[in-house]
Amino acid sequence: MSNIKTLSLTTRIIIGMFAGFVIGQFLQWLMPDGSDFVIPLYIADLSLRDFLVGGVFNVGGEIFVASLRMLVVPLVFVSLVCGTCSLQDTTKLGRIGGKTIGLYLLTTAIAISFAMFIALLVSPGEGVNMSANTSFASREAPSLAQVIIQMFPSNPFAAFSEGNMLQVIVFSLLFGISTVLAGDAGKRIAAFFQDMNEVIMRLVTILMNLAPYGVFCLMATLFTDLAWSTFGNLIVYFLVVLAALFTHAFITYPVILKLMAGLNPIIFLKKMRATALFAFSTASSNATIPVTLEAATKKMGVNNSIASFTVPLGATINMDGTAIMQGVATVFIAQVFNVDLTLSDYLMVILTATLASIGTAGVPGVGLIMLAMVLDQVGLPVEGIGLIIGVDRILDMTRTAVNVTGDTMVTIIIGKTENQFDEEVYNDETAGKEIEEIDFHHLDK
Ligand code: ASP
């Protein structure tokens, strides 16, 4: 046990992930779906597969994701109020907001343009003969005016309970600004929020330490049920999306980081590993917010006054990985259905996908719902989504890891350009290690 404790959190998560994969595949081989390996239980006779996968692993995985999500709203509220209070000049907020949104939109537009370019080069849908057997209902793309109006909560408690991130952000910012303006009373409130922030961050640390087990459960469930046969016709599509995601994460981000912040990108990628693994296993940038925020502040050295704003905002509006999938999927579906898209159609795809990502929370599978809007805009059949849905889960996980990497990169650039960044922490390999190890011994006393 003590040996396991000395491993880094990243290594422990990777072990959990790999063990989940192996166990899942083993169960799939030993007890395929519907196997009659039944164990008599007190409540009902259950097949062993159902007991392990639908029972133990599923319960463990769901509890892990629910616990992460449980922290999101309180953490964003408390840390954003703290962040706003510590900004010397709250009039800077407008400029920071503009810069952040601009960078988020820019990286998303680069991502989708590049993805469509690769897809057009490789033509993953050419010669593929498939029929869509799933119907997929499209949702209308919200207008920009609607998105802006809906950012303002008429009832903050409703916004909190629904987890409507943009509304939570707006309320927290206004609350933070008023706290700064409220003199002595504001100072007392700010001190209280600082203490709350410490406590919630502890909770995040505890959860991070349980992550290897949670990740194990999620992977075991996924890989017991994963049907490899669905990959057949879609393997080229799958690989093109993966290649574009990896290129964006390992080439585009490092180049942007170097050019705009002059920082060593290798350090960035190394320090992103644990956060990317969280995002990968939960497939939700929203649920990963606590971990991304920890990484941006404690490991990368961005001041909380910036990160508490840019990280939750990014988890909501910045989805480069999702845009990449949408770019490739649009080209793929057009090719399968033999539809020729014009240059203006491609521009339309870039615009819709970039705008559709605003206001759509980062939760599993939301990318496909947004894809329906994109396909609608250029007159492609929405049923096309039925073609790719079978291989989407693993792509969803990978693109979520890219999404949170993009959020963190933009956070660093904003922190650096606003002088809210500690380069020593960034360059220090051991920074933030304390959040990876928690000692529960004092609880025994
Ligand atoms: N799961 C992704 C996220 O949470 C969104 C998506 O692409 O479906 O960032």
Residues whose N, C-alpha, C, O or C-beta is under 5 A from the ligand:
A	BS01	LIG	A283 S284 S285 N286 T322 G362 V363 P364 G365 V366 G367 L368 D396 T400 N403
